[in-house]
Amino acid sequence: MGVIKIEYIYAGMLLHSAKQPINDDNIKKVLSAAGVSVDDARVKALVAALSEINIDEAIKSAAIPVAAAPAATAAPAQEAKKETKKEEKKEQASEEETAEGLGALFG
């Protein structure tokens, strides 16, 4: 049998979202309607696993790290931009100094 396939989990989430009971019959109906070949052992495993989980709490706890991720990645990106600007200013200053030095040679 192996791992519960994602289609089975989606079926369970769909039923939860629709406020329908997550049971063998409903999972089978959703999977069949989606054209998925139903494996009874996987259906039973999914129903048993989901019966032990507070789905709303699991969704809330999973959503927190995802929402925080953009803020966490924004800081390094801003630092990289600052470093790039500093390097550009150094290059510009170096070019100006070089031009002044050459001007002194010919001036």
Long-range contacts (C-beta under 8 A, 24 or more apart in sequence): 1-39, 1-41, 1-42, 1-45, 4-42, 4-45, 4-46, 4-49, 5-42, 7-31, 7-34, 7-36, 8-42, 8-43, 8-46, 9-46, 11-46, 12-46, 12-47, 12-50, 12-55, 13-55, 16-50, 16-55, 22-47, 22-50, 22-51, 23-47
